[in-house]
Amino acid sequence: MILIRNAHNSKKTAGIKSFRGFSFVRSVSVLLTYYIIVYKIIVKYIKVYKRGKGAAAMTIREMIHIKEDRGYSFSKLSEYTGIPAVTIQKIFSGKTKNPRKATLDALERVLKGDESLYAGKAYSYGINGIHSDGHDNDGVMMVRERKTAYGSKKDGEYTVEDYFALPEDYRAELIDGVFYDMATPGFVHQDIIGAIYYTFSNYIRNNKGKCRAIMAPSAVQLDCDDKTMLEPDLYVICDREKIRNFGIYGAPDFVLEVLSPLSRKKDMLLKMAKYGEAGVREYWIIDPEKRVLITYDFTDENMIPVVMPLKGSAPVMIYDGKLSIDLDEINDIIEEFG
């Protein structure tokens, strides 16, 4: 009896140890599974949190690149995404530092989407046989510039009346009946304009001149028609008969534009041609990225541009070179704040 009982106890003890070992392994397995689930949940929410802070799967720079490549205007993106155009403009200009996740998701959905569903529009400015394939007969790239779809009219049908009906916080230029969005200028852009304006203004005042230097925003009804209204960064007007309450009716004598990523092609090609045809005498373009000044003397029939680095000084031809702009100062602004 004793032997039988001992054998029974041994089996019972072994069974208990086996059960305990199984319970331990099972507990460890359950804990590991739990920790894995919790880890995945934490990682997921960290990603959501970061994205909510603006770290979208698609960067803002990538969004801007696709926007420009497809030719979307801010108003067109607003139409596709349901986001106000002003909000999109602030995000792309960097003014809004931490966009909402839902806003970024909506933008990304459109910009990553099929272009046949979200059709883009690009502007082709026909000069000297430029074709719709993007190149002219000599292989020179044509202008592809975004344009808006503001209101219910077709591009080419908008007028100065539509321009003055735009919301106060909506910046755009009207060129040949088409609206073109304008980004909010940054600090470097405005500081450059301010420095050059100060030089012009002082020269005119010290010489008791009749011309006036004006900074943006100021409207210029360039062609004296109802299809074009521009806002140059800076212009000089000498014919006071052209001055109106809204701005200028006709061509200024001198125009300066400071390039930005969103205005480069428009300022260098489309507006350059418009200024030359309208009777602007001198046109300057400052490129902060490439650190160069490009000048056009439209009184010269050849209209060959002069390109110079931002060093030394540059003469203003409407004053026969008696006034010069300090290019070193412009370069220092870019160097310090750019």
C-alpha positions as CSV (number, residue, x, y, z in Angstrom):
1,M,0.0,0.0,0.0
2,I,2.8,2.3,0.9
3,L,4.6,1.6,-2.5
4,I,1.3,2.2,-4.4
5,R,0.7,5.5,-2.5
6,N,4.3,6.7,-3.1
7,A,4.0,5.9,-6.8
8,H,0.8,7.8,-7.0
9,N,2.3,10.8,-5.2
10,S,5.3,10.8,-7.6
11,K,3.0,10.9,-10.6
12,K,1.0,13.7,-9.0
13,T,4.1,15.7,-8.2
14,A,5.4,15.3,-11.8
15,G,2.0,16.3,-13.1
16,I,2.0,19.4,-11.0
17,K,5.5,20.3,-12.2
18,S,4.6,19.7,-15.8
19,F,1.5,21.9,-15.4
20,R,3.5,24.6,-13.8
21,G,6.0,24.5,-16.6
22,F,3.3,24.8,-19.2
23,S,1.6,27.6,-17.3
24,F,4.9,29.5,-17.2
25,V,5.5,29.1,-20.9
26,R,1.9,30.0,-21.7
27,S,2.1,33.1,-19.4
28,V,5.3,34.3,-21.1
29,S,3.7,33.7,-24.5
30,V,0.7,35.7,-23.5
31,L,2.8,38.5,-22.2
32,L,5.0,38.7,-25.3
33,T,1.8,38.8,-27.5
34,Y,0.5,41.6,-25.3
35,Y,3.7,43.6,-25.4
36,I,3.8,43.2,-29.2
37,I,0.3,44.5,-29.6
38,V,0.9,47.4,-27.2
39,Y,4.2,48.2,-29.1
40,K,2.4,48.3,-32.5
41,I,-0.4,50.5,-31.0
42,I,2.2,52.9,-29.6
43,V,4.2,53.0,-32.8
44,K,1.0,53.7,-34.8
45,Y,-0.1,56.5,-32.5
46,I,3.4,58.0,-32.6
47,K,3.3,58.1,-36.4
48,V,-0.2,59.7,-36.3
49,Y,1.0,62.2,-33.7
50,K,4.1,63.1,-35.8
51,R,2.0,63.4,-38.9
52,G,-0.5,65.6,-37.1
53,K,2.5,67.9,-36.4
54,G,3.2,68.3,-40.1
55,A,5.5,65.3,-40.8
56,A,3.4,64.0,-43.7
57,A,4.4,61.0,-45.8
58,M,4.7,63.5,-48.6
59,T,6.8,66.5,-47.8
60,I,5.6,70.1,-48.5
61,R,8.4,70.5,-51.0
62,E,7.2,67.4,-52.8
63,M,3.7,68.7,-52.8
64,I,4.9,72.0,-54.3
65,H,6.8,70.2,-57.0
66,I,3.8,68.1,-58.0
67,K,1.6,71.2,-57.9
68,E,3.9,73.1,-60.3
69,D,4.5,70.1,-62.5
70,R,0.8,69.5,-63.0
71,G,0.0,73.2,-63.2
72,Y,-2.5,73.3,-60.3
73,S,-3.5,76.7,-59.1
74,F,-4.3,77.3,-55.4
75,S,-7.9,77.7,-56.4
76,K,-7.9,74.5,-58.4
77,L,-6.4,72.6,-55.4
78,S,-9.0,74.2,-53.2
79,E,-11.7,72.9,-55.6
80,Y,-10.3,69.4,-55.5
81,T,-9.5,69.2,-51.8
82,G,-12.2,71.4,-50.2
83,I,-9.5,73.3,-48.4
84,P,-9.6,77.1,-48.7
85,A,-7.1,78.5,-51.2
86,V,-5.7,80.9,-48.6
87,T,-5.0,77.9,-46.2
88,I,-3.1,76.0,-49.0
89,Q,-1.1,79.1,-49.9
90,K,0.0,79.6,-46.3
91,I,1.1,75.9,-46.0
92,F,3.1,76.0,-49.2
93,S,4.7,79.4,-48.3
94,G,5.7,78.0,-44.9
95,K,3.6,80.5,-43.0
96,T,1.7,77.7,-41.4
97,K,4.2,75.7,-39.5
98,N,2.1,72.8,-38.2
99,P,-0.7,72.0,-40.7
100,R,-3.6,69.7,-39.5
101,K,-3.3,66.0,-40.4
102,A,-6.7,66.1,-42.2
103,T,-5.5,69.0,-44.3
104,L,-2.3,67.2,-45.3
105,D,-4.2,64.0,-46.0
106,A,-6.6,65.8,-48.4
107,L,-3.7,67.5,-50.2
108,E,-1.8,64.3,-50.5
109,R,-4.8,62.4,-51.7
110,V,-5.1,64.8,-54.7
111,L,-1.4,65.2,-55.4
112,K,-0.8,61.5,-55.3
113,G,-4.0,60.8,-57.2
114,D,-4.5,60.0,-60.9
115,E,-4.2,63.2,-62.9
116,S,-7.0,62.1,-65.2
117,L,-9.2,62.5,-62.2
118,Y,-7.6,65.7,-60.9
119,A,-6.7,67.4,-64.2
120,G,-4.0,70.0,-64.0
121,K,-3.7,73.0,-66.3
122,A,-0.5,74.5,-67.6
123,Y,0.0,77.7,-69.5
124,S,1.8,77.7,-72.9
125,Y,3.0,81.1,-74.0
126,G,3.3,81.0,-77.8
127,I,6.4,82.9,-79.0
128,N,8.3,82.2,-82.2
129,G,6.8,78.9,-83.0
130,I,6.6,77.4,-79.6
131,H,4.5,74.2,-79.6
132,S,2.4,72.3,-77.1
133,D,4.9,69.5,-76.7
134,G,6.9,71.8,-74.4
135,H,9.7,72.7,-76.9
136,D,10.2,75.0,-79.8
137,N,11.8,74.1,-83.1
138,D,15.3,74.7,-81.5
139,G,14.6,72.6,-78.5
140,V,14.1,75.6,-76.2
141,M,11.7,75.0,-73.3
142,M,8.4,76.9,-73.4
143,V,6.8,78.5,-70.5
144,R,4.6,76.3,-68.3
145,E,2.9,78.4,-65.7
146,R,0.1,77.6,-63.4
147,K,-3.2,79.5,-63.7
148,T,-6.3,79.7,-61.6
149,A,-9.8,78.6,-62.2
150,Y,-11.4,81.4,-60.1
151,G,-15.1,81.9,-60.5
152,S,-17.2,80.4,-63.3
153,K,-15.6,82.0,-66.4
154,K,-13.2,80.3,-68.7
155,D,-9.5,81.3,-68.8
156,G,-9.1,84.3,-71.1
157,E,-12.5,85.7,-70.2
158,Y,-11.7,87.4,-66.9
159,T,-11.6,91.1,-66.7
160,V,-10.3,94.0,-64.5
161,E,-13.8,94.0,-62.9
162,D,-13.2,90.4,-61.8
163,Y,-9.8,91.4,-60.5
164,F,-11.2,94.1,-58.3
165,A,-13.9,91.7,-57.1
166,L,-11.3,89.2,-55.7
167,P,-11.2,88.8,-51.9
168,E,-8.9,91.2,-50.1
169,D,-6.6,88.3,-48.8
170,Y,-6.4,86.7,-52.3
171,R,-3.3,87.8,-54.2
172,A,-3.4,87.3,-58.0
173,E,-2.4,89.0,-61.3
174,L,-4.6,89.1,-64.3
175,I,-2.7,88.5,-67.6
176,D,-4.6,88.4,-70.9
177,G,-7.8,87.4,-69.1
178,V,-6.2,84.6,-67.0
179,F,-5.6,84.8,-63.2
180,Y,-2.2,83.8,-61.8
181,D,-1.8,83.1,-58.1
182,M,0.8,85.1,-56.2
183,A,2.5,83.7,-53.1
184,T,3.0,85.8,-50.0
185,P,6.6,87.3,-50.3
186,G,9.2,86.3,-47.7
187,F,11.5,88.5,-45.6
188,V,14.5,88.4,-48.0
189,H,12.2,89.3,-50.9
190,Q,10.8,92.3,-49.1
191,D,14.1,93.4,-47.7
192,I,15.6,93.5,-51.2
193,I,12.7,95.5,-52.5
194,G,12.9,97.9,-49.5
195,A,16.6,98.6,-50.0
196,I,16.2,99.3,-53.8
197,Y,13.1,101.4,-53.1
198,Y,15.0,103.5,-50.6
199,T,17.8,104.2,-53.1
200,F,15.4,105.2,-55.9
201,S,13.3,107.4,-53.5
202,N,16.3,109.2,-52.1
203,Y,17.7,109.9,-55.6
204,I,14.4,111.3,-56.9
205,R,13.9,113.4,-53.8
206,N,17.5,114.8,-53.7
207,N,17.3,115.7,-57.4
208,K,13.8,117.1,-57.1
209,G,12.6,114.6,-59.7
210,K,9.0,114.2,-61.0
211,C,9.2,110.4,-61.1
212,R,7.8,108.2,-58.3
213,A,9.1,104.9,-57.0
214,I,6.3,102.5,-55.8
215,M,6.5,99.2,-54.1
216,A,3.9,96.3,-54.3
217,P,1.1,95.9,-53.7
218,S,0.1,98.5,-56.4
219,A,-1.9,97.6,-59.5
220,V,-0.6,98.4,-63.0
221,Q,-3.2,98.3,-65.8
222,L,-0.4,97.6,-68.2
223,D,-2.1,97.4,-71.6
224,C,-4.8,100.0,-70.8
225,D,-7.4,97.3,-71.5
226,D,-9.7,95.2,-69.3
227,K,-7.7,92.0,-69.6
228,T,-4.4,92.7,-67.8
229,M,-3.6,93.9,-64.3
230,L,-0.2,93.3,-62.8
231,E,1.5,93.9,-59.4
232,P,5.2,94.5,-60.0
233,D,7.5,94.2,-56.9
234,L,8.7,97.7,-57.6
235,Y,8.2,100.2,-60.4
236,V,9.1,103.8,-61.3
237,I,6.6,106.0,-63.1
238,C,7.6,109.4,-64.6
239,D,4.4,110.2,-66.6
240,R,2.0,111.5,-63.9
241,E,-0.9,111.4,-66.4
242,K,-0.8,107.6,-65.9
243,I,-1.4,107.8,-62.1
244,R,-4.8,106.7,-60.9
245,N,-6.2,106.0,-57.4
246,F,-5.9,102.2,-57.9
247,G,-2.3,102.5,-59.2
248,I,-1.0,103.0,-62.8
249,Y,-2.9,103.1,-66.1
250,G,-0.3,102.2,-68.7
251,A,3.3,101.2,-68.7
252,P,5.8,102.3,-66.0
253,D,9.2,103.5,-67.0
254,F,11.1,101.0,-64.9
255,V,10.0,97.6,-63.4
256,L,11.8,95.3,-60.9
257,E,10.8,91.8,-60.0
258,V,12.5,89.6,-57.4
259,L,12.1,85.9,-58.3
260,S,10.6,83.3,-56.1
261,P,10.2,79.6,-56.8
262,L,6.5,80.1,-57.8
263,S,7.0,83.2,-60.0
264,R,10.3,82.3,-61.8
265,K,8.9,81.3,-65.2
266,K,6.2,83.9,-65.2
267,D,8.5,86.8,-64.3
268,M,11.3,85.7,-66.6
269,L,9.3,85.0,-69.7
270,L,5.6,85.9,-69.7
271,K,5.9,89.2,-67.9
272,M,9.1,90.1,-69.6
273,A,7.4,89.9,-73.0
274,K,4.4,91.8,-71.7
275,Y,6.5,94.6,-70.3
276,G,8.5,94.9,-73.5
277,E,5.5,95.1,-75.7
278,A,3.6,97.6,-73.4
279,G,6.4,100.2,-73.5
280,V,8.3,99.7,-70.3
281,R,11.8,101.2,-70.8
282,E,13.8,99.1,-68.4
283,Y,13.2,95.8,-66.7
284,W,15.3,94.3,-63.9
285,I,15.0,90.7,-62.5
286,I,16.9,89.8,-59.3
287,D,17.4,86.0,-58.8
288,P,18.2,85.5,-55.1
289,E,18.8,81.8,-55.6
290,K,21.4,82.2,-58.3
291,R,22.7,85.5,-57.0
292,V,22.4,87.3,-60.3
293,L,20.8,90.5,-61.7
294,I,19.2,90.3,-65.2
295,T,18.5,93.6,-66.9
296,Y,16.6,94.5,-70.1
297,D,16.9,97.8,-71.9
298,F,13.8,97.8,-74.0
299,T,14.9,101.0,-75.7
300,D,17.5,98.9,-77.4
301,E,15.9,97.1,-80.4
302,N,18.0,94.0,-79.8
303,M,16.6,93.6,-76.3
304,I,19.6,91.4,-75.3
305,P,19.6,90.8,-71.5
306,V,22.6,91.6,-69.4
307,V,23.4,89.1,-66.7
308,M,25.7,90.1,-63.8
309,P,26.6,88.7,-60.4
310,L,25.4,90.6,-57.3
311,K,28.7,92.4,-56.8
312,G,29.6,96.0,-57.2
313,S,26.9,98.3,-58.5
314,A,24.5,98.4,-61.5
315,P,23.6,101.6,-63.4
316,V,19.9,102.5,-63.9
317,M,19.6,103.3,-67.6
318,I,16.4,105.4,-67.3
319,Y,18.7,107.9,-65.4
320,D,21.5,107.5,-68.0
321,G,23.6,105.6,-65.4
322,K,23.7,108.6,-62.9
323,L,21.8,106.4,-60.4
324,S,23.4,103.0,-59.4
325,I,22.1,100.2,-57.2
326,D,24.4,98.7,-54.7
327,L,24.5,95.0,-55.6
328,D,26.8,94.1,-52.6
329,E,24.0,95.3,-50.3
330,I,21.5,93.0,-52.0
331,N,24.0,90.1,-51.8
332,D,24.5,90.8,-48.1
333,I,20.8,90.6,-47.5
334,I,20.6,87.2,-49.1
335,E,23.7,86.1,-47.3
336,E,22.4,87.0,-43.9
337,F,18.7,86.1,-44.1
338,G,18.4,83.8,-47.1
